[in-house]
Amino acid sequence: MNKNILNKNIYGIEKGIIELKYKDFIINKNKIKINNDFFNNKGFIIFYAPWCKHCQDISTDLINLSNDNLYIFPIGAVNIEDIKNENHLLSKKAKIKQIPTIKYINSKGYLLDYNYDINIDNLKYFINMNL
């Protein structure tokens, strides 16, 4: 398989999920805050790798969910394999132990752990409970 295909981003703004980079976050000790105008201080961030089968499998559901909730609960993505943009450093600071991992952005813009199974029903429920 072509290595370039394996390292290509799964998401993109044209799909309704912005690809985020290390520079889109403010890291202060153990707290990580989003620094990107796409977010209205609430949303999901998925940490993924393009070669990950589970990440690929959930991508269509996340894109559909994002497009349904784009202006009220946006979704961003971090390709942890994007070394050029230092995303591997962000995943280390965010303590990403497995992929895919979803974090949520609270009303103050901080990344917090999403402690539920990653499936479309749980994500929809979480969005509805946090609007």
Secondary structure as GFF3:
##gff-version 3
##sequence-region A 1 131
A	DSSP	alpha_helix	3	7	.	.	.	ID=ss1
A	DSSP	three_ten_helix	13	15	.	.	.	ID=ss2
A	DSSP	beta_strand	17	19	.	.	.	ID=ss3
A	DSSP	three_ten_helix	22	24	.	.	.	ID=ss4
A	DSSP	beta_strand	25	28	.	.	.	ID=ss5
A	DSSP	beta_strand	31	34	.	.	.	ID=ss6
A	DSSP	beta_strand	43	48	.	.	.	ID=ss7
A	DSSP	alpha_helix	53	69	.	.	.	ID=ss8
A	DSSP	beta_strand	75	79	.	.	.	ID=ss9
A	DSSP	alpha_helix	87	93	.	.	.	ID=ss10
A	DSSP	beta_strand	101	105	.	.	.	ID=ss11
A	DSSP	beta_strand	111	113	.	.	.	ID=ss12
A	DSSP	alpha_helix	120	129	.	.	.	ID=ss13
###
